[in-house]
Amino acid sequence: MTTNNIYGPATGNFGDGNTFNQYQAAPVGDATPVAIAAELIRQLRAVQPALAPQAEQVHRELVHAGEHNRPIDQGRIRGWLETIQAGSAAGSGVLALVLSLGRAVGLPM
């Protein structure tokens, strides 16, 4: 059995012969939560369209909070991100973005 310890926003897939192909999901190092949410929407529309509405809700909440100079509703964002996380495939770029976005808005992910 092989253990892979990966630190940071990385995703990958297991191929034949127990090889692990690692790749960066999206550049999220200095990205704002709104930009991460926009990338999450883009990826979900491409790979899991049924989950895109939850990402759109997250994006909308982040934008509205910024426009109205109010704190984000972390409970609602957590719920939407948990729905996306539960429906996304482990190791997907979507999962990496969910985790990055959660950390960016101060949620323990």
Phi and psi in degrees as GROMACS dihedral restraints (atoms count N, CA, C in turn):
[ dihedral_restraints ]
;  ai    aj    ak    al  type     phi  dphi    fc
    3     4     5     6     1  -111.5    20    10
    4     5     6     7     1   139.3    20    10
    6     7     8     9     1  -111.4    20    10
    7     8     9    10     1   127.7    20    10
    9    10    11    12     1  -112.1    20    10
   10    11    12    13     1   119.1    20    10
   12    13    14    15     1  -101.6    20    10
   13    14    15    16     1   114.7    20    10
   15    16    17    18     1  -119.9    20    10
   16    17    18    19     1   124.6    20    10
   18    19    20    21     1  -111.9    20    10
   19    20    21    22     1   128.0    20    10
   21    22    23    24     1   107.4    20    10
   22    23    24    25     1   179.3    20    10
   24    25    26    27     1   -79.0    20    10
   25    26    27    28     1    85.6    20    10
   27    28    29    30     1  -126.1    20    10
   28    29    30    31     1   151.3    20    10
   30    31    32    33     1  -134.0    20    10
   31    32    33    34     1   172.4    20    10
   33    34    35    36     1  -178.3    20    10
   34    35    36    37     1  -176.8    20    10
   36    37    38    39     1  -143.3    20    10
   37    38    39    40     1   151.6    20    10
   39    40    41    42     1   -91.8    20    10
   40    41    42    43     1   127.2    20    10
   42    43    44    45     1  -105.5    20    10
   43    44    45    46     1  -167.1    20    10
   45    46    47    48     1   -65.4    20    10
   46    47    48    49     1   147.6    20    10
   48    49    50    51     1    72.1    20    10
   49    50    51    52     1    25.5    20    10
   51    52    53    54     1    56.5    20    10
   52    53    54    55     1    34.9    20    10
   54    55    56    57     1   -88.1    20    10
   55    56    57    58     1   147.9    20    10
   57    58    59    60     1  -117.9    20    10
   58    59    60    61     1   118.5    20    10
   60    61    62    63     1  -100.1    20    10
   61    62    63    64     1   111.7    20    10
   63    64    65    66     1   -99.6    20    10
   64    65    66    67     1   140.7    20    10
   66    67    68    69     1  -151.2    20    10
   67    68    69    70     1   156.0    20    10
   69    70    71    72     1   -81.8    20    10
   70    71    72    73     1   131.5    20    10
   72    73    74    75     1   -69.4    20    10
   73    74    75    76     1   -49.5    20    10
   75    76    77    78     1  -166.4    20    10
   76    77    78    79     1   152.3    20    10
   78    79    80    81     1   -70.8    20    10
   79    80    81    82     1   113.0    20    10
   81    82    83    84     1  -123.2    20    10
   82    83    84    85     1     2.0    20    10
   84    85    86    87     1   -52.2    20    10
   85    86    87    88     1   -55.8    20    10
   87    88    89    90     1  -109.6    20    10
   88    89    90    91     1     9.0    20    10
   90    91    92    93     1   -71.5    20    10
   91    92    93    94     1   146.0    20    10
   93    94    95    96     1   -77.0    20    10
   94    95    96    97     1   158.7    20    10
   96    97    98    99     1   -55.4    20    10
   97    98    99   100     1   -36.8    20    10
   99   100   101   102     1   -64.1    20    10
  100   101   102   103     1   -41.0    20    10
  102   103   104   105     1   -68.1    20    10
  103   104   105   106     1   -39.3    20    10
  105   106   107   108     1   -64.0    20    10
  106   107   108   109     1   -42.3    20    10
  108   109   110   111     1   -63.0    20    10
  109   110   111   112     1   -38.3    20    10
  111   112   113   114     1   -64.4    20    10
  112   113   114   115     1   -41.3    20    10
  114   115   116   117     1   -66.4    20    10
  115   116   117   118     1   -37.5    20    10
  117   118   119   120     1   -61.1    20    10
  118   119   120   121     1   -43.8    20    10
  120   121   122   123     1   -59.1    20    10
  121   122   123   124     1   -47.8    20    10
  123   124   125   126     1   -58.6    20    10
  124   125   126   127     1   -46.0    20    10
  126   127   128   129     1   -68.7    20    10
  127   128   129   130     1   -40.1    20    10
  129   130   131   132     1   -65.1    20    10
  130   131   132   133     1   -40.2    20    10
  132   133   134   135     1   -59.8    20    10
  133   134   135   136     1   -32.2    20    10
  135   136   137   138     1   -80.1    20    10
  136   137   138   139     1   -38.4    20    10
  138   139   140   141     1  -114.1    20    10
  139   140   141   142     1   -27.3    20    10
  141   142   143   144     1  -145.9    20    10
  142   143   144   145     1    70.6    20    10
  144   145   146   147     1   -57.0    20    10
  145   146   147   148     1   -26.5    20    10
  147   148   149   150     1   -65.8    20    10
  148   149   150   151     1   -22.8    20    10
  150   151   152   153     1   -94.4    20    10
  151   152   153   154     1    -7.4    20    10
  153   154   155   156     1   -59.6    20    10
  154   155   156   157     1   -37.8    20    10
  156   157   158   159     1   -59.0    20    10
  157   158   159   160     1   -34.4    20    10
  159   160   161   162     1   -66.3    20    10
  160   161   162   163     1   -40.9    20    10
  162   163   164   165     1   -66.4    20    10
  163   164   165   166     1   -36.7    20    10
  165   166   167   168     1   -63.9    20    10
  166   167   168   169     1   -36.2    20    10
  168   169   170   171     1   -65.8    20    10
  169   170   171   172     1   -42.4    20    10
  171   172   173   174     1   -59.5    20    10
  172   173   174   175     1   -49.1    20    10
  174   175   176   177     1   -58.6    20    10
  175   176   177   178     1   -45.8    20    10
  177   178   179   180     1   -60.9    20    10
  178   179   180   181     1   -43.5    20    10
  180   181   182   183     1   -62.7    20    10
  181   182   183   184     1   -42.9    20    10
  183   184   185   186     1   -64.0    20    10
  184   185   186   187     1   -43.4    20    10
  186   187   188   189     1   -65.4    20    10
  187   188   189   190     1   -47.7    20    10
  189   190   191   192     1   -63.1    20    10
  190   191   192   193     1   -39.9    20    10
  192   193   194   195     1   -61.2    20    10
  193   194   195   196     1   -42.2    20    10
  195   196   197   198     1   -66.8    20    10
  196   197   198   199     1   -41.8    20    10
  198   199   200   201     1   -65.6    20    10
  199   200   201   202     1   -34.2    20    10
  201   202   203   204     1  -101.6    20    10
  202   203   204   205     1     8.4    20    10
  204   205   206   207     1    50.4    20    10
  205   206   207   208     1    50.4    20    10
  207   208   209   210     1  -129.4    20    10
  208   209   210   211     1   159.5    20    10
  210   211   212   213     1   -67.6    20    10
  211   212   213   214     1   152.3    20    10
  213   214   215   216     1   -71.8    20    10
  214   215   216   217     1   155.7    20    10
  216   217   218   219     1   -86.8    20    10
  217   218   219   220     1    93.0    20    10
  219   220   221   222     1   -63.5    20    10
  220   221   222   223     1   -33.1    20    10
  222   223   224   225     1   -63.0    20    10
  223   224   225   226     1   -44.5    20    10
  225   226   227   228     1   -67.2    20    10
  226   227   228   229     1   -43.7    20    10
  228   229   230   231     1   -62.0    20    10
  229   230   231   232     1   -43.3    20    10
  231   232   233   234     1   -57.3    20    10
  232   233   234   235     1   -45.1    20    10
  234   235   236   237     1   -60.6    20    10
  235   236   237   238     1   -45.2    20    10
  237   238   239   240     1   -65.2    20    10
  238   239   240   241     1   -43.2    20    10
  240   241   242   243     1   -65.6    20    10
  241   242   243   244     1   -37.2    20    10
  243   244   245   246     1   -65.1    20    10
  244   245   246   247     1   -37.9    20    10
  246   247   248   249     1   -62.6    20    10
  247   248   249   250     1   -44.9    20    10
  249   250   251   252     1   -64.6    20    10
  250   251   252   253     1   -44.9    20    10
  252   253   254   255     1   -61.3    20    10
  253   254   255   256     1   -42.9    20    10
  255   256   257   258     1   -65.6    20    10
  256   257   258   259     1   -32.3    20    10
  258   259   260   261     1   -91.1    20    10
  259   260   261   262     1    -9.9    20    10
  261   262   263   264     1   -91.5    20    10
  262   263   264   265     1   153.4    20    10
  264   265   266   267     1   -74.4    20    10
  265   266   267   268     1   137.2    20    10
  267   268   269   270     1   -58.7    20    10
  268   269   270   271     1   135.8    20    10
  270   271   272   273     1    84.8    20    10
  271   272   273   274     1     3.6    20    10
  273   274   275   276     1   -82.3    20    10
  274   275   276   277     1   160.8    20    10
  276   277   278   279     1   -61.0    20    10
  277   278   279   280     1   -31.6    20    10
  279   280   281   282     1   -61.7    20    10
  280   281   282   283     1   -45.7    20    10
  282   283   284   285     1   -61.5    20    10
  283   284   285   286     1   -42.1    20    10
  285   286   287   288     1   -61.8    20    10
  286   287   288   289     1   -40.2    20    10
  288   289   290   291     1   -68.5    20    10
  289   290   291   292     1   -39.2    20    10
  291   292   293   294     1   -59.1    20    10
  292   293   294   295     1   -47.6    20    10
  294   295   296   297     1   -64.6    20    10
  295   296   297   298     1   -42.4    20    10
  297   298   299   300     1   -64.2    20    10
  298   299   300   301     1   -42.6    20    10
  300   301   302   303     1   -66.6    20    10
  301   302   303   304     1   -42.2    20    10
  303   304   305   306     1   -58.3    20    10
  304   305   306   307     1   -45.4    20    10
  306   307   308   309     1   -65.8    20    10
  307   308   309   310     1   -37.5    20    10
  309   310   311   312     1   -63.7    20    10
  310   311   312   313     1   -29.6    20    10
  312   313   314   315     1  -101.5    20    10
  313   314   315   316     1     9.6    20    10
  315   316   317   318     1    86.3    20    10
  316   317   318   319     1    19.8    20    10
  318   319   320   321     1   -93.9    20    10
  319   320   321   322     1   138.4    20    10
  321   322   323   324     1   -73.5    20    10
  322   323   324   325     1   109.1    20    10
